[in-house]
Amino acid sequence: MSSITKQLAPLGVALSLAVSPLAQAQDAGDRAEEARASAATANAQAAPRPFEALDQNADGAISKDEAAVDPPLAQVFGTLDKDADGRLSPEEYAVYAQGTP
């Protein structure tokens, strides 16, 4: 090993030790941010949107196309549409909003 290599070796070790906590802190920050984003998504999915927000054409019913913006609602649309008219009335949607399809 050359004398320069011997002199630089401790510097390399010191540098790697200094970078390691920084990288760990960044990883922890990334994981925390992912957890916050996941929680926000879960909260957004857990709270149903107001009927009026989904009834975009304000005709008093939610069509399948209007329900498509809310994937969980779109999945249970057929179950909620008790009169099978292809639209959810405010009463039909209220069952979903209360969490009891």
N, C-alpha and C positions, 0 to 999 in steps of 0.2 A: 504494500500500500504506500502511495507517495505521501510526502509530508503535507501537501495541500489537502489531499483526501482525508488524512488524519485530522487536520485542523478543521475541515468542514463537516466532518461526521457529527460532532456534537451539536453543531448548528442545525443540521438536518433533523436530528432527534428532537431538539428543542422546538423547532418549527412545527414538526408533526404533532408534538404534544400541545402546542398552542392552538393549532387548527382544529384538533379533535373536539374540544369543548364547544368551540364556535359552531362546528358542523352539527354537534348534538343539539345545541340550543336552537339552531335553525330547523332541524328535523322536528323538535318538540313544538316549535312555533307552527310549522306546517301541519302537524297532526292536530293541534288545537284549532287551527283555522278550518280544517276539514270537519272536525267535530261540530264547530259552530255552524258551518254551512249545512251539515247533515241535520242538525237540530232545527234550523230554520226551515228546511225543506219538509221535515216531519210536521212541524207546526203549521205550515202552509197547507199541507195535505190534510191535517186533522181538522182544521176549521173550514167548514163548507162556505163557499162563496154565497153572498146574498142572492136571492132569486132574481132581483132586478139586474144584478151585474151579469147574470147568465142569459137573461132574456134580452138579448141585444137589439132585437127589432121591436121590443116593447108591445108584443101582441098578446101578452098575458099567459104565455106558455113557453117552455123550453123545448126546442126541437132537438133532434139527434145531432144536427150540425152544431147547434149552440152548446150542447152538452159536451161535445168533443174537446173543448178547451180544458175540461176537468176530467182527466183520465179515470179516476175512481168513479165518478158519476157516470161516465160513458160506459163503464163495465157493468153497472147495475141498472142501466137505463130501462131495459126490457122488463126487469122485475118491478121497477117502480111504476111503469106505465100500466096501471091496473086496467084502464079501459081500452088499452091497445090502440090508441089513436095516433101513436107516433109522436106524441107531445106530452110533456109533464106539466100538469096544472100546478098552481101554488100548493094545493093540498097534497098532491103526489110528491112534490119536491120536499115538502115539510117533513115527510117520513125520512127521507135521506138526510136532511139537515139535522134531524134529531138523532141520527145515527142508528136507526132501526129499520133498515129496508125490508 
